[in-house]
Amino acid sequence: MELSQSSAPGKYGLRPPGSPPARRVILALAGLLVAGLSLAAGLEAQEVPRFRLHEERAREFFRKGLVFYNRQQYVAAREFFYKALDVQPYFHLSRRYLGDAYYYSGDWNAALEQWEFLDSVSDTAYPLVRQRSNLLRFYLNQYRSPGELSLVQSFPNVAWGAGALDSPVAAALDDENHLYICAFGSARILRITPGGRVEREIRGPFYDRLQGPIAMTLRDNLIYVADFTADRVRVFDANGGARFDFGGPGGGSGRFHGPTGIAVTENAIYVSDSGNRRVQKFDSAGKFLLAFHEDEEGRALVHPAGLAADADGSIYVADRDDRRILRFDSDGNYLESIASARLERPRSLHLSGDTLVVADEKNGALFLNLSDRVWTDLPELRESNDVALGFQRVFGATLDGQGGLLIADFAAGRVFQLAPQGMRITNLDARVERVDANSFPQMGVFFTLKNRLGAPIRGLDRTDLALYENDRRIYAIRSDNITPYNRRILAVLVKENSPFFRDNFAGHLSSALAPMFDPLRISDRVTLIRAGEQTRRIYDGLERLRMIQLLQTGDVTETPNLGKGLYEGIGLLAGQIGPRSVTLIVSGQSLPGAFDQYSAQQTQQYARAHGILINVISYEGEQDPERREETIDFYRGLARETGGRYFRAYDESALAGLHGFLRSRTDERYLITYRSGLDASLAGRYVDLRMEATYQGVAGIADAGYFIPEAAQ
């Protein structure tokens, strides 16, 4: 296999992008960019130091350690880095990689110890090491508040051409950090790349254009739009292709007189019908189901506008002209009314966790904590010239999933992007996971980029990234190579082999796992591990009956080593490319000692370092009530900390969503490919490698390295 930059697909997949680069819009605030680039300029290529003759063994030990490190064999890598340090204790590069190896093997406290020791003895000569330490401490301290929101940038109505952004009503980010802006006046939706280029204008086919879109929401790669002027709901895919529509003028069921809000759940679409003073519910295909319009006292909606739906099925309705928010259940039954002096003309709603964001036409963006019912306002915002920022008529306010806020000001013709202050003054968490030099000079670099809250930053292209070898920039890089690998599932199942599981639940495995196994495709990969007294990898393949049979058998023990099973499952996936997950199948019985060898914290950190989910399917079989709740909480936490999910084994409806959940995940790394500017005559030389990225005016810098292979051709 080889890393190919030619027109033919190579080891890592796709052809180079065919479209020429478009003119970039500079998104960054000048001061922040200068600060980020200054840090990059201050970093010099790190080289293996020159040793005295009797210390040359340190270089050889380091070389062997780096080979194991880039193969993601971290225990072996640590052994050789330690040997190098035994020969030469001040071999700083070896110590830095030793800390990295601890980080990627899940021992984050040991990683901190190595990095902070290096920072102290090198007189702060390694700023990226200090940054690694600060970010890791931030993660270990459970993400302290990143600070109040501040203005990052604003887009005026001429940002992408005159009239393109006339009267914006909504803005949202998708999972790949594409920005979607819906404009009422120009009757279009703009799809904008993370680098600031208009990638697409979504207007509908030429014979059936949008007429006056006033509300928009994104879900499952679809764009749902309430077209106020046309009295219809339009649904597009992410590329702007028309999928379906429904509605039309009128007052009957399924007809609209000015739709003003839209909310989408797993199996329903809710639409505010302002002129008919009601909310209508449709199924996922747009078939009318029911309508509702009043509270328990018979007080009707006056002007229903924005909608939001929570995970429990409640529907929140902003009644703009009645200055209140009503909550209904999924069948339209009234539950409560929420009022506040802050609400003067509530236009749209957005729900993120326990926070309800209200766009009020007069008072801007407001926040309601649904748990304690406390309202908060935006802090005072200032533009780059230190002028206080005021809003004229806010139609949309949406949290972006990374701690930021998007505000669409209808009257001002501007969209504002806000982010917490701490997210803007701290560099991005950038890391090179490994460097693949096996096909030198064709190279592969696995690069991760996260914000300060640990959320992945996806969607950047080669214009937002820079790669250097020994301080020489390589311009011909590709960053889209991970795409084809996201079309498959890589799953490891770790099953508890205890007598309690065998006697009570083994016979139910077939029904519990059928929703996951039945839709598997030929491109997917499944590995089975039995966790008994020893852990055994027992199967790789896709034969459903064979998998169930193997999971139902095997030696059992009262103390199955679940921690080791999970750790080995994560290790099997760490070097793979694509969406990766480990699913732990347990009886739910309290099992003291199951995580003695590898603690839950270490396995979580190992999984998080590589972007691997841990899911848990539990039969919740513990009989002692107190220990039962503790065991459930333990397994819930194990899944939650890695972005995975906890499933009750007898909850068929929940398990039915497991396969879809795995299918919806993506490998969050960038796979950068390029041709090295060095040649094989330098075999054995250490090459310093640096990756840089910018996003919303904040820089991310990561360093790594490799030895040019001795057998390079």
Buried (B, 14 or more C-beta within 10 A) or exposed (E): EEBBBEEEEBBBBBEBEEEEEEEEBEBBBEEBBEBBBEBBEEBEBBEBBEBEEEBEBBBEBBBBBBBBBBBBBBEBBBBBBBBBBEBBEEBBBBBBBBBBBBBBBBBBEBBBBBBBBBBEEBEEEBBBBBBBBBBBEBBEEEEEEBBEBBBBBBBEBEBBEEEBBBBBBBBBBBBBBBBBBBBBBBBBBBBBBBBBBBBBBBBBEEEEEBBBBBBBBBBEEBBBBBBBBBBBBBBBEBEBEEEEBBBEEEEEEBBBBBBBBBBBBEEBBBBBBBBBBBBBBBEBEBEBBEBBBBBEEEBEBEBBBBBBBBEEBBBBBBBBBBBBBBBBEBEBEBEEBBEBEBBEBBBBBBBBEEBBBBBBBBBBBBBBEBEEEEBEEBEEBEEEEEEEBEBEBBBBBBBBBBBBBBBBBBEBBBBBBBBBBBBBBBBBBBBBBBBBBBBBBBBBBBBBBBBBBBBBBBBBBBBBBBBBBBEEEBEEBBBBBBBBBBEBBBBBBBBBBBEBBBEBBBEEBBEBBBBBBEEBEEEBBBBBBBBBEEBBBBBEEBEBEEBBEBBBEBEBBEEBBBBBBBBBBBBBBBBBBBBBBBBBBBBBBBBEEBBEEBEBBBBBBBBBBBBBBBBBBBBBBBEEEEEBEEBBEBBBEBBBBBBBBBBBBBEEEBBEBBBEBBBEBBBBBBBBBBBBEBEBEEBEEBBBBBBBBBBBBBBBBBBBBBBBBEEBE
